[in-house]
Amino acid sequence: MPLTPRDFAAVGKQGAQWGFLPNLNAAATHGYNWGQTIDRYTNTFATDRVRTNNFYLGSDWMLFGGLSQQNQFKQAKLDNLSAEEGAWQQRDDVRRYRRASWKCSAVKSASVPQP
């Protein structure tokens, strides 16, 4: 089923709501390094394997952004309302078209003489 403007508006509204919450990011890496290198103290080859682990955790939260978050949320609500009205308008147009085609077919069948 294809996405409708109502679906896009709902996603935009939900994204605007989530925009008020802080961001949280995390990462972890694990690695091995091995090979030959020259030991600078003994001037001989050294073959060591080194394991590395790195962890990262970060967060940010915008306290004040010039009311942009509030304006985005208001715009998303208006987009959602507009999409709802558009859906109702489409339903109404289909009903009017069906009603008009039914009346037109009723008039044609009444004006055609029966054999």
N, C-alpha and C positions, 0 to 999 in steps of 0.2 A: 504494500500500500504506500503510495507516495506521500511525502511530507506536505502538510498544508501550512499556510501562513500562521494558523493557530498553533501548530507544533513549534514553529520557529519562534513565535512570540513567547510561548511558555518556557522554552529553553533560555531565551534572553532574559526573562524575568527571574528565572531561577539563578542564572549566572550573576545578575545584579544583586540578588540577595546574598549569594555566597561571597560577593566582593567585599562585604562588610567584615568578614572574618579574617583572621591572620593567616599568612602562608606558613607552611611548615615543610622543610626540605631535609632529607636525610640521604646519606650515601655511604658506601663502604667499598673498599678495594683490598685485594689480597694479591701479592705477587712474589715471585721468586727471581732472583738474579744469581746467575752462576757463570763461571768462565775463568779464564786465566788473567792474572794481572801481575805486575811486578811489585813486590814488596819493597817500599822505598828504604826500609831500614836494613834489610839483609841483602837486597839486590838479587833475590831469587824469585822464581815463579810461585805464586800462591794461587791455590784453587779452593775457594770458599764459596759456599752457597749461602745467600742471604735472603731471609724471608721478611717481607714487609706487610704490615697491616695499617690501613688508614681508615679513619672513621670521621664522618662529618655530620653535623646537625646544625641547621640554621632556621631562623624564623624572622619574619618581618610583619609589621602591622602598621598601616598608615593611620595616623591619628587625625590629621587634617590635610585634606587635599583640595582645598578651595571649593568644597561642597560638590565636587565632581561625582562622588559615589551616590550622593542623594539625588542628584540630577539624573544620573544614569538609571537609578531605580525608578524615579518618576517616569522617565521616558519609556522604560520597559513596561511599566503598568499601562501607560497609554497605548503602546504597541499591542499589548495583550487585549485591551478593550477594543481597539480598532479591528483586530483580527476576529474577535468574537462577533462584532457588528457585521463584518464582511461575510462571515459564515451565515449569519441570520439573513443577510441580504441575498445571498446565493439561494438559500432555501426558499425565500419568498419569491424570487425570480422564477425558480423552477415551478412552484405552485401556480404562479400567474400564467406561465407558459402552458402548463397542463390544462388549466381551466379554460384558457383562450382556445387551445386546440380542440378541446372537447366541445365547446360552444360552436366553434367553426364547423366541426364535423356534424354536429346536431342540425345546424342550419342547412348544410349541404344535403343531408339525407332527407330533410323535410321538404326541400325544394325540388328534389329529383322525383319525377313521376314514377310510380310503381307500375310495372307491366302486368 
